[in-house]
Amino acid sequence: MMAASNESWGMGFDIKGTYMDEISNEENSYFECAGHIHMVNGAMKGQTYNCMHYFADGSQALEIGEIKNDSATKSTFLDGTGRHKGVLGEFTGGPRISMGKAPDNKFAACREIQGFKRLAD
């Protein structure tokens, strides 16, 4: 974290997790994300992140997104490898839902995600 004051600061974050698809287990993925959060003169500003999704068949998909002020998310797939080469799609996630106690310096949470993903073939 870098801070000039309590009202102007910025910090980076990383998140690792699992995406569970309700329709197809082939679309379940492990993901790793990195991004940043910042406040300027007491107002939260756009928070952006990139994620790489890793699928069981070895394919990958790169996602770029932003966190809105209500903690909801909006993301877009940029491209992928293997079965996910040329993937298209965007989706939104609702506010983060706490899932109880997590290890120190970690949090356990989930969010409902709605959207679409279309593979190239």
QUIWOPE-V583798 format. One record per backbone hydrogen bond with DSSP energy under -1.0 kcal/mol. CO is the residue of the C=O (numbers start at 0). NH is the residue of the N-H. E is the energy in kcal/mol with one decimal. If there is no record, write none. Layout:
# QUIWOPE-V583798
co=CO nh=NH e=E
co=CO nh=NH e=E
This chain:
# QUIWOPE-V583798
co=1 nh=9 e=-2.7
co=6 nh=41 e=-3.2
co=7 nh=3 e=-2.6
co=7 nh=4 e=-1.6
co=8 nh=38 e=-2.7
co=9 nh=1 e=-3.1
co=10 nh=36 e=-2.7
co=12 nh=34 e=-2.2
co=14 nh=32 e=-3.3
co=16 nh=30 e=-2.7
co=18 nh=28 e=-2.1
co=23 nh=26 e=-1.6
co=24 nh=27 e=-1.5
co=28 nh=18 e=-3.3
co=29 nh=53 e=-3.3
co=30 nh=16 e=-2.2
co=31 nh=51 e=-2.3
co=32 nh=14 e=-2.1
co=33 nh=49 e=-2.4
co=34 nh=12 e=-2.0
co=36 nh=10 e=-2.5
co=37 nh=44 e=-2.6
co=38 nh=8 e=-1.7
co=39 nh=42 e=-1.9
co=42 nh=39 e=-2.4
co=46 nh=66 e=-2.8
co=47 nh=35 e=-2.0
co=48 nh=64 e=-2.7
co=49 nh=33 e=-2.2
co=50 nh=62 e=-3.0
co=51 nh=31 e=-1.8
co=52 nh=60 e=-1.6
co=53 nh=29 e=-2.2
co=54 nh=57 e=-2.1
co=58 nh=54 e=-2.6
co=59 nh=80 e=-2.5
co=60 nh=52 e=-3.0
co=61 nh=77 e=-3.1
co=62 nh=50 e=-2.6
co=63 nh=75 e=-2.6
co=64 nh=48 e=-2.2
co=65 nh=73 e=-2.0
co=67 nh=70 e=-2.1
co=71 nh=67 e=-3.4
co=72 nh=92 e=-2.1
co=73 nh=65 e=-2.1
co=74 nh=90 e=-2.0
co=75 nh=63 e=-2.5
co=78 nh=61 e=-2.9
co=80 nh=83 e=-2.1
co=81 nh=84 e=-2.0
co=83 nh=86 e=-2.0
co=87 nh=117 e=-3.3
co=88 nh=76 e=-2.5
co=89 nh=115 e=-2.0
co=90 nh=74 e=-2.8
co=91 nh=113 e=-3.0
co=92 nh=72 e=-2.0
co=96 nh=109 e=-2.0
co=102 nh=105 e=-1.6
co=107 nh=98 e=-2.8
co=109 nh=96 e=-3.3
co=111 nh=93 e=-2.8
co=113 nh=91 e=-2.9
co=117 nh=87 e=-2.5
